[in-house]
Every structure is written in structure tokens, then in C-alpha cells.
Amino acid sequence: MSSAAPGTRVVVRYRLDEGFTDALGHLLACDAGSCTVRTRQADVVIPLGRVVAAKEVPPAPPRRAARPV
């Protein structure tokens, strides 16, 4: 996580009490204790001790136009 610059699109897999989950979005900040990822729903603050995997991902593809009904 420390090598990714703020603004980079990332996916972070981290532990919850009942399993694992992913945060997909743009990295806002990362310090010695946590990282913050802006997902579509909210800003997610993830303690680094819970991170099990993280990587940079390419930009999201453009949304397709709705099909006429």
C-alpha cells in the first residue's frame, strides 16, 4: 500500500470479524496505521493490520448507455 500514490485506483482485501471483504476505489491516504479508500458508497478507513492483499487496478471502464425498451 505504501507504494501507491494518493488518487491511484486500488482494490484492498481486508479481514472482518466474520471473514474478508474488498474495498475498490481511489486511495485517498495511507499512513503507518491505516489507509483510506474512496469507494462508490463511502470513504473506508482500513487498519493496515487487517489488510491481507492490495494492488493497483486499471481505471473503471466507461458506463454503457441504457438500452431502449
C-alpha positions in Angstrom: 0.0 0.0 0.0 2.8 2.4 0.8 4.0 2.4 -2.9 0.6 3.6 -4.3 0.2 7.3 -4.7 -3.0 9.0 -3.5 -5.5 9.1 -6.3 -4.5 5.6 -7.6 -7.4 3.2 -8.1 -6.8 0.2 -5.9 -8.5 -2.9 -4.5 -7.8 -3.8 -0.9 -8.8 -7.2 0.7 -9.0 -7.0 4.4 -10.2 -9.0 7.4 -13.5 -8.5 9.1 -14.5 -10.3 12.3 -16.6 -12.8 10.2 -14.4 -13.1 7.1 -12.9 -11.0 4.4 -14.2 -8.1 2.2 -12.8 -5.9 -0.6 -12.7 -2.2 -1.0 -12.4 -1.0 -4.6 -11.9 2.7 -5.2 -9.3 5.5 -5.2 -6.7 5.7 -2.5 -7.1 8.9 -0.5 -4.4 8.5 2.1 -2.1 5.9 3.7 0.0 6.3 6.9 1.7 4.0 9.3 -1.6 2.7 10.8 -4.3 2.8 8.2 -5.3 3.6 4.6 -8.4 5.3 3.3 -10.1 4.2 0.1 -13.0 6.2 -1.5 -15.4 3.6 -2.8 -18.7 4.4 -4.6 -20.6 4.2 -1.3 -18.3 5.9 1.2 -14.7 6.5 2.4 -13.4 3.4 4.0 -10.7 3.6 6.6 -8.8 0.3 6.8 -6.3 -0.6 9.6 -3.2 -1.9 7.9 -3.0 -4.8 10.3 -6.2 -6.1 8.7 -5.0 -5.8 5.1 -4.2 -9.2 3.5 -3.8 -8.1 -0.1 -3.8 -4.9 -2.1 -3.0 -3.9 -5.7 -3.4 -1.1 -8.2 -6.1 -1.7 -10.7 -6.9 0.0 -14.1 -9.5 2.7 -14.4 -13.1 1.7 -14.5 -14.5 1.1 -18.0 -16.9 3.7 -19.2 -20.6 3.0 -18.4 -22.7 1.7 -21.2 -25.8 3.6 -22.3 -29.1 2.2 -21.3 -30.8 0.0 -23.9 -34.1 1.3 -25.2 -37.1 -0.7 -24.0 
